[in-house]
Amino acid sequence: MHRILVIQTAFIGDVVLATALLQNLHAAYPSAKIDILVRQGADELFADHPYINEVHVWNKKKNKYQHLFQIIQTIRRIKYDVVINVQRYLATGIITVLSGAKKTIGFDKNPLSFLFSEVVAHQFGAAAEAAGGAAAQNSNSSSLHETSRNHALLASLTTAPVAKLALYPSAANFAAVQKWQGVPYICMSPGSVWETKKMPAKNWIDLINAVPTNYTIYLMGAPNETALCAEILSGSSRGGVFNIAGQLNLLEAAALIKGARLNYVNDSAPMHLASATNAPVAAIYCSTIPAFGYGPLSDTQFVVETLEHLPCKPCGLHGKEVCPLGHFNCGHTITTAQLLAPLSLI
């Protein structure tokens, strides 16, 4: 085995979850060159990654399809031994089929899976398959974690168990955040790509005001989440809270998260950054549920979600732009007492 390509061009959190595959592949084939294809922006996760030889980047926001075929040409020239497609969408199926690789592996739910050399069943549990209403909320059958679902793609390549997620912030990344680490601190990441995955700003404000004052609080997020963090900061009455959204790259964020006393996150990418650094995390679920298989993996982890019985929760496998019923009770009914409880246990 000389050259392996892993394809995962979804959002940041999905890419972090795929790092377990990289750990397993390197352990099984330590002399192989392992490459990865990701969307633009996720490539910074792999700066100085010890097991990644080359990062291919797909710009999905500008000349998306023109760039897609340029990527295919590049991949064909490399002549991979194996291409592993973690996604279930047509575009990555096209890349896989046209890669020219000796072996192509992907999930059966990819529209072009019938052209792959190895097809793996993509297994959700009953909770995720129901994906709506009381049937999902009340199901006792949890899904496999996404890392286990992905690991099934390696069945013909290694018999090792699922590896842990891993990111590799550099010494420079740790040095960049050292100025914020002189006191005990808590990180809060109130953003998400999806609106119904975001706990309401008022809940964050109430939490901040209730956190003991011996902790400094850092509000974190992407550049487009700066305004949300500013809104939360302006609504709080507590000192020692700082909005650093947009000031860190992904690996610097991971480095800061790693040293936090606790990380409060939505069901979103920062939760997976915490898992990949084994940082303590309180994961907040509004419209989604952990049974879908995307929950935290840190040794110290807490899940916080409403205690109300809501027949509408979950309203789908992923978040939505707005609450379909207009009330967003899955977020509003999460209490400050619930949110503080994990902090008292660490």
Sine and cosine of phi, psi and omega as CSV:
sin_phi,cos_phi,sin_psi,cos_psi,sin_omega,cos_omega
0.00,0.00,0.89,-0.45,-0.08,-1.00
-0.94,-0.33,-0.62,0.79,-0.11,-0.99
-0.61,-0.79,0.79,-0.61,-0.05,-1.00
-0.79,-0.61,0.67,-0.74,0.08,-1.00
-0.87,-0.50,0.76,-0.65,0.13,-0.99
-0.95,-0.31,0.76,-0.66,0.00,-1.00
-0.94,-0.34,0.87,-0.50,0.12,-0.99
-0.48,-0.88,0.99,-0.10,-0.09,-1.00
-0.96,-0.29,0.35,0.94,0.02,-1.00
-0.99,0.13,-0.35,-0.94,-0.09,-1.00
-0.95,0.30,0.18,-0.98,-0.11,-0.99
-0.80,0.60,-0.73,0.68,-0.04,-1.00
-0.87,0.50,-0.64,0.77,0.02,-1.00
-0.91,0.42,-0.61,0.80,0.02,-1.00
-0.92,0.39,-0.67,0.75,0.05,-1.00
-0.87,0.49,-0.65,0.76,0.01,-1.00
-0.89,0.45,-0.48,0.88,0.01,-1.00
-0.97,0.25,-0.17,0.99,-0.01,-1.00
-0.91,0.41,-0.36,0.93,0.08,-1.00
-0.88,0.47,-0.61,0.79,0.04,-1.00
-0.88,0.48,-0.65,0.76,-0.02,-1.00
-0.89,0.45,-0.64,0.77,0.03,-1.00
-0.88,0.47,-0.73,0.69,-0.01,-1.00
-0.90,0.44,-0.68,0.73,-0.03,-1.00
-0.90,0.43,-0.66,0.75,0.01,-1.00
-0.91,0.42,-0.65,0.76,0.01,-1.00
-0.89,0.45,-0.61,0.79,-0.04,-1.00
-0.98,0.18,-0.53,0.84,-0.06,-1.00
-0.71,-0.70,0.95,0.31,-0.13,-0.99
-0.89,0.45,-0.39,0.92,0.00,-1.00
-1.00,-0.09,-0.08,1.00,-0.02,-1.00
-0.97,0.24,0.50,-0.87,0.15,-0.99
-1.00,0.02,0.86,-0.50,-0.04,-1.00
-0.95,-0.31,0.84,-0.55,0.03,-1.00
-0.91,-0.41,0.30,-0.96,0.04,-1.00
-0.64,-0.77,0.59,-0.81,0.10,-1.00
-0.93,-0.35,0.84,-0.54,-0.02,-1.00
-0.70,-0.71,0.24,-0.97,0.11,-0.99
-0.96,0.28,0.39,-0.92,0.03,-1.00
-0.85,0.52,0.73,-0.69,-0.05,-1.00
0.94,-0.33,-0.64,0.76,0.03,-1.00
-0.97,0.22,-0.29,0.96,-0.04,-1.00
-0.88,0.48,-0.48,0.87,-0.03,-1.00
-0.91,0.41,-0.29,0.96,0.07,-1.00
-0.89,0.46,-0.39,0.92,-0.15,-0.99
-0.94,-0.35,0.29,0.96,0.12,-0.99
-0.89,0.47,0.84,-0.55,0.01,-1.00
0.89,0.45,0.37,0.93,0.05,-1.00
-0.92,0.39,0.80,-0.60,-0.12,-0.99
-0.93,0.38,-0.34,0.94,-0.08,-1.00
-0.95,-0.30,-0.05,1.00,-0.04,-1.00
-0.98,-0.22,0.81,-0.59,0.00,-1.00
-0.99,0.10,-0.74,0.68,-0.04,-1.00
-0.56,-0.83,0.62,-0.78,0.06,-1.00
-0.93,-0.35,0.87,-0.49,0.13,-0.99
-1.00,-0.04,0.67,-0.74,-0.10,-1.00
-0.85,-0.53,0.80,-0.60,0.05,-1.00
-0.96,-0.27,0.89,-0.45,0.07,-1.00
-0.99,0.10,0.97,-0.25,-0.04,-1.00
-1.00,0.06,-0.11,0.99,-0.10,-0.99
-0.99,-0.17,-0.28,0.96,-0.03,-1.00
-0.68,-0.74,0.83,-0.55,-0.02,-1.00
0.75,0.66,0.76,0.65,-0.14,-0.99
-0.79,0.61,-0.79,0.62,-0.12,-0.99
-0.99,0.16,-0.51,0.86,0.13,-0.99
-0.88,0.47,-0.69,0.72,0.02,-1.00
-0.92,0.39,-0.57,0.82,0.03,-1.00
-0.83,0.55,-0.73,0.68,-0.05,-1.00
-0.96,0.27,-0.42,0.91,0.15,-0.99
-0.91,0.41,-0.64,0.77,0.04,-1.00
-0.90,0.44,-0.68,0.73,0.02,-1.00
-0.86,0.51,-0.68,0.74,0.03,-1.00
-0.88,0.48,-0.68,0.73,0.02,-1.00
-0.88,0.47,-0.71,0.70,-0.02,-1.00
-0.90,0.43,-0.65,0.76,0.02,-1.00
-0.88,0.47,-0.61,0.79,-0.01,-1.00
-0.91,0.41,-0.50,0.86,-0.05,-1.00
-0.96,0.27,-0.49,0.87,0.02,-1.00
0.88,0.48,0.93,0.36,0.00,-1.00
-0.93,0.35,0.54,-0.84,0.15,-0.99
-0.96,0.28,-0.67,0.74,-0.05,-1.00
-0.67,-0.74,0.70,-0.72,0.19,-0.98
-0.88,-0.47,0.81,-0.59,-0.01,-1.00
-0.92,-0.40,0.91,-0.41,-0.04,-1.00
-0.98,-0.17,0.93,-0.38,-0.05,-1.00
-0.99,0.12,-0.22,0.98,-0.11,-0.99
-0.99,-0.16,0.20,-0.98,-0.10,-1.00
-0.85,-0.53,0.50,0.87,-0.09,-1.00
-0.89,-0.46,0.40,-0.92,-0.14,-0.99
-0.85,0.53,-0.72,0.70,-0.10,-1.00
-0.86,0.51,-0.71,0.70,0.01,-1.00
-0.95,0.31,-0.43,0.90,0.12,-0.99
-0.90,0.44,-0.65,0.76,0.04,-1.00
-0.89,0.45,-0.70,0.71,0.04,-1.00
-0.85,0.53,-0.71,0.70,-0.04,-1.00
-0.89,0.45,-0.75,0.66,-0.06,-1.00
-0.91,0.42,-0.62,0.78,-0.05,-1.00
-1.00,-0.01,0.09,1.00,-0.06,-1.00
-0.93,0.38,-0.44,0.90,-0.08,-1.00
0.98,0.22,0.16,0.99,-0.02,-1.00
-0.93,0.37,0.48,-0.88,0.04,-1.00
-0.91,0.41,-0.60,0.80,0.00,-1.00
-0.75,-0.66,0.76,-0.64,0.06,-1.00
-0.85,-0.53,0.77,-0.63,-0.08,-1.00
-0.82,-0.58,0.72,-0.69,0.03,-1.00
-0.29,-0.96,0.04,-1.00,-0.05,-1.00
-0.99,0.12,0.48,-0.88,-0.02,-1.00
-0.91,0.42,-0.34,0.94,-0.02,-1.00
-0.99,0.12,-0.07,1.00,0.11,-0.99
-0.96,0.29,0.73,-0.68,-0.06,-1.00
-0.84,0.54,-0.41,0.91,-0.02,-1.00
-0.96,-0.28,0.31,0.95,-0.06,-1.00
-0.87,0.49,-0.44,0.90,-0.01,-1.00
-0.91,0.40,-0.21,0.98,0.04,-1.00
-0.98,-0.21,-0.04,1.00,0.05,-1.00
-0.98,0.20,0.43,-0.90,0.04,-1.00
-0.98,0.19,-0.42,0.91,0.09,-1.00
-0.71,-0.71,0.78,-0.63,-0.02,-1.00
-0.88,-0.48,0.75,-0.66,-0.06,-1.00
-0.88,-0.47,0.70,-0.72,0.04,-1.00
-0.92,0.39,0.75,-0.67,0.07,-1.00
-1.00,-0.08,0.92,-0.39,-0.21,-0.98
-0.95,-0.33,0.91,-0.43,0.23,-0.97
-0.98,-0.19,0.50,-0.87,0.12,-0.99
-0.98,0.19,0.00,-1.00,-0.06,-1.00
-0.87,0.49,-0.58,0.81,-0.03,-1.00
-0.89,0.46,-0.68,0.73,-0.02,-1.00
-0.97,0.26,-0.58,0.81,0.01,-1.00
-0.91,0.41,-0.60,0.80,0.04,-1.00
-0.92,0.40,-0.73,0.69,0.16,-0.99
0.76,0.65,0.63,0.77,0.09,-1.00
0.14,-0.99,0.68,-0.74,0.13,-0.99
0.94,0.34,-0.26,-0.97,-0.12,-0.99
-0.89,0.45,-0.50,0.87,-0.02,-1.00
-0.86,0.52,-0.65,0.76,0.01,-1.00
-0.98,0.21,-0.69,0.72,-0.06,-1.00
-0.89,0.46,-0.61,0.79,-0.11,-0.99
-1.00,-0.09,0.00,1.00,-0.03,-1.00
-0.91,0.41,0.65,-0.76,0.07,-1.00
-1.00,-0.05,0.00,1.00,-0.05,-1.00
-0.98,-0.20,0.98,-0.22,0.01,-1.00
-0.98,0.19,0.43,-0.90,0.07,-1.00
-0.98,0.22,0.31,-0.95,0.28,-0.96
-0.89,0.47,0.49,-0.87,0.14,-0.99
-0.94,0.35,0.47,-0.88,-0.02,-1.00
-0.84,0.54,-0.56,0.83,0.03,-1.00
-0.90,0.43,-0.56,0.83,0.06,-1.00
-0.96,0.29,-0.63,0.78,0.07,-1.00
-0.87,0.49,-0.72,0.70,0.02,-1.00
-0.89,0.45,-0.62,0.78,-0.07,-1.00
-0.88,0.47,-0.45,0.90,0.04,-1.00
-0.86,0.52,-0.41,0.91,0.03,-1.00
-0.92,0.39,-0.31,0.95,-0.05,-1.00
-0.99,-0.12,0.16,0.99,-0.13,-0.99
-0.83,0.56,-0.59,0.81,-0.03,-1.00
-1.00,0.05,-0.05,1.00,-0.09,-1.00
-0.93,-0.35,-0.49,0.87,-0.02,-1.00
-0.38,-0.93,0.52,-0.86,0.05,-1.00
-0.97,-0.25,0.11,0.99,-0.02,-1.00
-0.93,0.38,0.46,-0.89,0.06,-1.00
-0.93,0.36,0.18,-0.98,-0.01,-1.00
-0.87,0.50,0.78,-0.63,0.05,-1.00
-0.98,0.20,0.25,-0.97,0.08,-1.00
-0.98,0.18,0.44,-0.90,0.15,-0.99
-0.89,0.46,0.48,-0.87,0.03,-1.00
-0.42,-0.91,0.78,-0.63,0.21,-0.98
-0.87,-0.49,0.34,-0.94,-0.12,-0.99
-0.76,-0.65,0.96,0.26,0.12,-0.99
-0.85,0.53,0.63,-0.77,-0.03,-1.00
-1.00,0.09,0.13,-0.99,0.08,-1.00
-0.85,0.52,-0.60,0.80,0.03,-1.00
-0.92,0.40,-0.59,0.80,0.05,-1.00
-0.90,0.44,-0.70,0.71,0.03,-1.00
-0.92,0.40,-0.61,0.79,0.01,-1.00
-0.91,0.42,-0.55,0.83,-0.04,-1.00
-0.91,0.41,-0.45,0.90,-0.04,-1.00
-0.96,-0.28,-0.01,1.00,-0.07,-1.00
-0.87,0.50,-0.53,0.85,-0.03,-1.00
-0.89,0.45,-0.31,0.95,0.00,-1.00
-0.99,-0.17,0.01,1.00,-0.16,-0.99
-0.95,-0.32,0.29,0.96,-0.04,-1.00
-0.98,0.20,-0.21,0.98,-0.02,-1.00
-0.75,-0.67,0.33,-0.94,0.09,-1.00
-0.87,0.50,0.72,-0.69,-0.08,-1.00
-0.62,-0.78,0.35,-0.94,0.05,-1.00
-0.84,-0.54,0.68,-0.73,0.10,-1.00
-0.98,-0.22,0.69,-0.73,0.09,-1.00
-0.81,-0.58,0.79,-0.61,-0.01,-1.00
-0.86,-0.51,1.00,-0.04,-0.15,-0.99
-1.00,0.10,-0.03,1.00,-0.09,-1.00
-1.00,-0.06,0.11,-0.99,0.11,-0.99
-0.17,-0.98,0.39,-0.92,0.12,-0.99
-0.89,0.45,-0.53,0.85,-0.09,-1.00
-0.95,-0.30,0.74,-0.67,-0.06,-1.00
-0.88,0.47,-0.65,0.76,-0.08,-1.00
-0.98,0.18,0.05,1.00,0.17,-0.98
-1.00,-0.10,-0.14,0.99,-0.04,-1.00
-1.00,0.00,0.86,-0.51,0.17,-0.98
-0.88,0.47,0.66,-0.75,-0.05,-1.00
-0.83,0.55,0.51,-0.86,-0.03,-1.00
-0.83,0.56,-0.62,0.79,-0.01,-1.00
-0.87,0.49,-0.63,0.77,0.02,-1.00
-0.90,0.44,-0.63,0.77,0.04,-1.00
-0.91,0.42,-0.66,0.75,0.00,-1.00
-0.88,0.47,-0.72,0.70,0.01,-1.00
-0.89,0.46,-0.62,0.78,0.04,-1.00
-0.90,0.44,-0.75,0.66,-0.01,-1.00
-0.83,0.56,-0.72,0.70,-0.04,-1.00
-0.91,0.42,-0.36,0.93,-0.05,-1.00
-0.99,-0.10,-0.23,0.97,-0.03,-1.00
-0.94,0.34,0.72,-0.70,0.02,-1.00
-0.79,0.61,0.60,-0.80,-0.14,-0.99
-0.96,0.27,-0.10,1.00,0.07,-1.00
-0.97,0.24,-0.12,0.99,0.05,-1.00
-0.97,-0.22,0.73,-0.68,0.25,-0.97
-0.99,0.15,0.57,-0.82,-0.02,-1.00
-0.87,-0.49,0.76,-0.65,0.07,-1.00
-0.92,-0.38,0.84,-0.55,0.10,-1.00
-1.00,0.00,0.86,-0.52,-0.14,-0.99
-0.88,-0.48,0.36,-0.93,0.07,-1.00
0.22,-0.98,0.06,-1.00,0.06,-1.00
-0.95,0.30,0.24,-0.97,0.01,-1.00
-0.80,0.59,-0.59,0.81,-0.01,-1.00
-0.98,0.21,0.02,1.00,0.06,-1.00
-0.95,-0.30,0.11,0.99,0.00,-1.00
-0.87,0.50,-0.67,0.74,-0.03,-1.00
-0.91,0.41,-0.63,0.77,0.04,-1.00
-0.88,0.47,-0.73,0.69,0.01,-1.00
-0.90,0.44,-0.58,0.81,0.04,-1.00
-0.92,0.40,-0.63,0.77,0.05,-1.00
-0.88,0.48,-0.69,0.72,0.00,-1.00
-0.92,0.40,-0.69,0.73,0.01,-1.00
-0.88,0.48,-0.70,0.72,-0.04,-1.00
-0.93,0.37,-0.42,0.91,0.00,-1.00
-1.00,0.09,-0.21,0.98,-0.04,-1.00
-1.00,0.02,0.41,-0.91,0.00,-1.00
-0.94,-0.35,0.13,0.99,-0.11,-0.99
-0.99,-0.16,0.60,-0.80,0.13,-0.99
-0.99,0.13,0.09,-1.00,0.06,-1.00
0.95,0.30,0.47,0.88,0.02,-1.00
-0.87,-0.50,0.75,-0.67,-0.09,-1.00
-0.75,-0.66,0.72,-0.70,0.05,-1.00
-1.00,-0.03,0.95,-0.31,0.02,-1.00
-0.90,-0.43,0.32,0.95,0.03,-1.00
-0.86,0.52,0.69,-0.72,0.03,-1.00
0.99,0.14,-0.03,1.00,-0.06,-1.00
-0.99,-0.12,-0.14,0.99,-0.07,-1.00
-0.83,-0.55,0.60,-0.80,0.21,-0.98
-0.99,0.17,0.05,-1.00,-0.13,-0.99
-0.89,0.45,-0.65,0.76,-0.02,-1.00
-0.97,0.25,-0.51,0.86,0.12,-0.99
-0.92,0.39,-0.64,0.77,0.07,-1.00
-0.88,0.48,-0.67,0.74,0.03,-1.00
-0.88,0.47,-0.63,0.78,0.01,-1.00
-0.91,0.42,-0.65,0.76,0.03,-1.00
-0.94,0.35,-0.68,0.73,0.03,-1.00
-0.85,0.53,-0.65,0.76,-0.05,-1.00
-0.86,0.51,-0.57,0.82,-0.07,-1.00
-1.00,-0.06,0.02,1.00,-0.06,-1.00
-0.96,0.28,0.52,-0.85,0.12,-0.99
-0.90,0.44,-0.62,0.79,0.07,-1.00
-0.37,-0.93,0.56,-0.83,0.06,-1.00
-0.91,-0.42,0.87,-0.50,0.10,-1.00
-1.00,-0.09,0.84,-0.54,-0.09,-1.00
-0.64,-0.77,0.44,-0.90,0.21,-0.98
-0.99,0.14,0.02,-1.00,0.12,-0.99
-0.95,0.30,0.99,0.14,-0.14,-0.99
-0.35,-0.94,-0.09,-1.00,-0.12,-0.99
-0.82,0.58,-0.67,0.74,0.00,-1.00
-0.85,0.52,-0.49,0.87,0.07,-1.00
-0.88,0.48,-0.66,0.76,-0.02,-1.00
-0.97,0.26,-0.51,0.86,0.14,-0.99
-0.88,0.47,-0.63,0.77,0.05,-1.00
-0.90,0.43,-0.68,0.73,0.02,-1.00
-0.88,0.48,-0.65,0.76,-0.07,-1.00
-0.96,0.28,-0.24,0.97,0.08,-1.00
-0.92,-0.40,0.10,0.99,-0.03,-1.00
0.80,0.60,0.70,0.72,-0.02,-1.00
-1.00,-0.06,0.54,-0.84,0.03,-1.00
-0.88,0.48,0.70,-0.72,-0.11,-0.99
-0.59,-0.81,0.65,-0.76,0.19,-0.98
-0.93,-0.38,0.95,-0.32,-0.10,-1.00
-1.00,-0.10,0.83,-0.55,-0.09,-1.00
-0.98,-0.22,0.83,-0.55,-0.02,-1.00
-0.92,-0.39,0.86,-0.51,0.08,-1.00
-0.99,-0.17,-1.00,0.04,-0.10,-1.00
-0.99,0.16,-0.29,0.96,-0.01,-1.00
-0.97,-0.25,0.03,-1.00,-0.01,-1.00
-0.68,-0.73,0.47,-0.88,0.01,-1.00
-0.89,0.46,-0.44,0.90,-0.04,-1.00
-0.89,0.45,-0.22,0.98,0.08,-1.00
-0.93,0.35,-0.29,0.96,0.09,-1.00
0.98,-0.21,0.28,0.96,-0.01,-1.00
-0.89,-0.46,0.47,0.88,-0.10,-1.00
-0.98,0.21,0.11,-0.99,-0.01,-1.00
-0.93,0.37,0.47,-0.88,-0.02,-1.00
-0.84,-0.54,0.07,1.00,0.02,-1.00
-0.90,0.43,0.45,-0.89,0.04,-1.00
-0.88,0.48,-0.62,0.78,0.06,-1.00
-0.96,-0.28,0.95,-0.30,-0.10,-1.00
-0.59,-0.81,0.55,-0.84,0.05,-1.00
-0.68,-0.74,0.59,-0.81,0.07,-1.00
-0.92,-0.40,0.77,-0.63,0.00,-1.00
-0.86,-0.52,0.82,-0.57,0.11,-0.99
-0.47,-0.88,0.25,-0.97,-0.08,-1.00
-0.81,0.58,0.57,-0.82,0.10,-0.99
-1.00,-0.01,-0.08,1.00,0.03,-1.00
-0.97,0.26,0.57,-0.82,0.13,-0.99
-0.99,0.11,0.94,-0.35,-0.03,-1.00
-0.89,-0.46,0.95,-0.31,0.00,-1.00
-0.85,0.52,-0.35,0.94,-0.04,-1.00
-1.00,0.04,-0.11,0.99,-0.03,-1.00
-0.98,-0.20,0.81,-0.58,0.00,1.00
-0.99,0.11,0.41,-0.91,-0.01,-1.00
-0.99,-0.15,0.14,0.99,0.05,-1.00
0.29,-0.96,0.17,-0.99,-0.02,-1.00
-0.92,0.39,-0.49,0.87,-0.04,-1.00
-0.84,-0.55,0.13,-0.99,0.05,-1.00
-0.94,0.33,0.17,-0.99,0.02,-1.00
-0.81,-0.59,0.24,-0.97,0.02,-1.00
-0.93,0.37,-0.58,0.82,0.03,-1.00
-0.57,-0.82,0.36,-0.93,0.10,-1.00
-0.89,0.45,0.82,-0.57,-0.04,-1.00
-0.87,0.50,-0.43,0.90,-0.02,-1.00
-0.98,-0.20,-0.08,1.00,0.10,-1.00
1.00,0.07,-0.13,0.99,-0.07,-1.00
-0.98,-0.21,-0.45,0.90,-0.02,-1.00
0.77,0.64,0.70,0.72,-0.02,-1.00
-0.92,0.38,-0.39,0.92,0.03,-1.00
-0.90,0.43,-0.38,0.93,0.08,-1.00
-0.99,-0.14,-0.73,0.69,-0.10,-1.00
-0.90,0.43,-0.47,0.88,-0.09,-1.00
-1.00,0.00,0.05,1.00,0.15,-0.99
-0.96,0.29,0.77,-0.63,-0.13,-0.99
-0.99,-0.15,0.39,-0.92,0.06,-1.00
-0.89,0.46,-0.61,0.79,0.01,-1.00
-0.87,0.49,-0.66,0.75,0.05,-1.00
-0.88,0.48,-0.67,0.74,-0.06,-1.00
-0.94,0.34,-0.56,0.83,0.00,-1.00
-0.97,0.26,-0.45,0.89,-0.10,-1.00
-0.81,0.59,-0.72,0.70,0.01,-1.00
-0.87,0.50,-0.59,0.80,-0.02,-1.00
-0.89,0.45,-0.53,0.85,0.00,-1.00
-0.97,0.25,-0.18,0.98,-0.09,-1.00
-0.97,-0.24,-0.01,1.00,-0.04,-1.00
-0.93,-0.37,0.00,0.00,0.00,0.00
